[in-house]
Amino acid sequence: MRLSIGLPLIIAGTAVVMDLRTARVENEWILFSLAVSFVWRVWQEGINGAFDFLMGALLPVLILGVLFYFRMLGPGDIKLFCALGGVMGPAAIGKCILSSFFLGAIISLAILIFCGSFISRIHYLICYFQNLLHTGKIVPYYRKGMVLENFHFTVPVFMSVMLYAGGVY
């Protein structure tokens, strides 16, 4: 297996295990992943690799920053995308983000349907935006104490990376 495929699988696979065990992705793992990705890209491509690393690592912040601002996506998920973007490059990380959200939507919909909370969750979303428009105050989207409130987004991220490794994108 080539390192260009294996490295994203290792990064995402380790992150999903951390997230499922402790509900967070350790910053040390992200920093280590970024460092290894940077060294690998520069070793493979020289200065162009450094540029692609930087663009791939920054693109997730630019795309997903607004979701973090509204607390709809955790910082660990964005940092994971940054580490993956560093090794995968800007074009592939954009596709990874899109497919992760698509896979996450499918998983979330299944959870909502099978747990019987679809209508209440849609109602909560509508009320959230009504409150935002009425008060102008941004509050975290999540509700503490709710069953299945903490969706482990690293799972669809890992699934997306598996699609990348399999040559789907």
C-alpha positions in Angstrom: 0.0 0.0 0.0 1.3 3.4 -0.9 1.9 5.9 1.9 -0.3 8.5 0.1 -3.3 6.1 0.7 -2.1 4.5 3.9 -1.3 7.7 5.8 -4.9 9.1 5.6 -6.3 5.7 6.6 -4.0 5.6 9.7 -4.8 9.3 10.6 -8.6 8.9 10.3 -8.6 5.4 11.7 -6.7 6.4 14.9 -8.9 9.5 15.2 -12.2 7.5 15.1 -10.9 5.0 17.7 -9.9 8.0 20.0 -13.3 9.6 19.4 -15.3 6.5 20.1 -13.3 5.8 23.3 -13.0 9.2 24.8 -15.3 11.5 22.7 -12.4 13.6 21.6 -9.4 13.5 19.2 -6.2 14.3 21.0 -4.4 17.4 19.8 -1.1 15.5 20.1 -2.3 13.0 17.4 -3.4 15.9 15.2 0.0 17.7 15.6 1.9 14.4 15.0 -0.3 13.7 11.9 0.3 17.2 10.5 4.1 17.0 11.1 4.3 13.5 9.4 2.1 14.7 6.5 4.2 17.9 6.0 7.5 15.9 6.0 6.1 13.3 3.6 4.7 15.9 1.2 8.0 17.9 1.1 10.0 14.7 0.7 7.8 13.6 -2.2 7.2 16.9 -4.0 9.6 19.5 -2.7 8.4 23.1 -2.4 5.2 22.2 -4.3 4.5 19.6 -1.6 4.8 22.3 1.1 2.4 24.5 -0.8 -0.2 21.7 -1.4 0.2 20.7 2.3 -0.6 24.2 3.4 -3.5 24.7 1.0 -5.0 21.3 2.0 -4.5 21.9 5.7 -6.1 25.4 5.6 -9.1 24.6 3.3 -11.1 22.8 6.0 -10.9 25.8 8.3 -12.2 28.1 5.5 -15.0 25.7 4.5 -16.0 24.5 8.0 -15.3 27.5 10.2 -18.9 28.7 10.2 -20.1 25.3 11.4 -17.7 25.5 14.3 -18.8 29.1 15.0 -22.4 27.9 15.5 -21.1 24.8 17.5 -22.6 22.5 14.9 -19.2 20.8 14.3 -16.5 20.2 16.9 -12.9 21.5 16.7 -11.5 18.0 16.7 -13.4 17.2 13.5 -12.0 20.3 11.8 -8.5 19.6 13.0 -8.8 16.1 11.7 -9.8 17.4 8.3 -6.8 19.8 8.4 -4.5 16.9 9.1 -6.1 14.8 6.3 -6.0 17.8 4.0 -2.3 18.2 4.5 -1.6 14.7 3.2 -4.4 14.4 0.7 -4.2 17.9 -0.8 -6.8 20.6 -1.4 -8.8 18.9 -4.2 -9.1 15.5 -2.3 -9.9 17.1 1.0 -12.8 19.1 -0.5 -14.2 15.8 -1.9 -13.6 14.1 1.5 -15.5 16.9 3.3 -18.4 16.6 0.9 -18.6 12.8 1.1 -18.2 12.9 4.9 -21.2 15.2 5.2 -23.2 13.0 2.8 -22.4 9.8 4.7 -23.0 11.6 8.0 -26.4 12.7 6.8 -27.3 9.2 5.9 -26.2 7.9 9.3 -28.0 10.7 11.1 -31.2 10.2 9.2 -31.1 6.5 10.0 -30.6 7.3 13.7 -33.4 9.8 13.7 -35.8 7.4 12.0 -35.0 4.4 14.0 -34.9 6.2 17.3 -38.2 8.0 16.6 -36.9 11.5 17.1 -37.0 12.8 13.5 -39.9 15.2 14.0 -38.6 16.6 17.3 -35.2 17.2 15.9 -36.6 19.1 12.9 -38.7 21.1 15.3 -35.6 21.9 17.3 -33.7 23.0 14.2 -36.6 25.4 13.2 -36.8 26.8 16.7 -33.0 27.3 16.8 -33.1 29.4 13.6 -36.2 31.3 14.7 -34.4 32.1 18.0 -31.3 33.2 16.2 -33.2 35.5 13.9 -35.3 36.9 16.7 -32.6 37.5 19.3 -29.5 37.8 17.0 -27.6 35.7 19.6 -25.6 32.8 18.6 -25.8 29.9 21.0 -24.4 26.4 20.7 -26.7 24.2 18.5 -26.4 21.1 20.6 -28.5 20.3 23.7 -26.8 18.8 26.7 -28.5 15.8 28.2 -30.1 14.6 25.0 -29.9 11.0 23.9 -27.6 10.6 20.8 -26.7 14.3 20.9 -23.0 13.6 20.5 -22.7 12.2 17.0 -19.2 10.9 16.4 -18.5 12.6 13.1 -15.1 10.9 12.8 -17.0 7.8 11.7 -18.3 9.2 8.4 -14.9 10.9 8.0 -13.2 7.6 8.2 -15.7 6.1 5.8 -14.9 8.9 3.4 -11.2 8.3 3.7 -11.9 4.6 2.9 -13.6 5.7 -0.3 -10.6 7.8 -1.1 -8.3 4.8 -0.5 -10.5 2.7 -2.7 -10.1 5.2 -5.5 -13.8 6.4 -5.5 -12.5 10.0 -5.6 
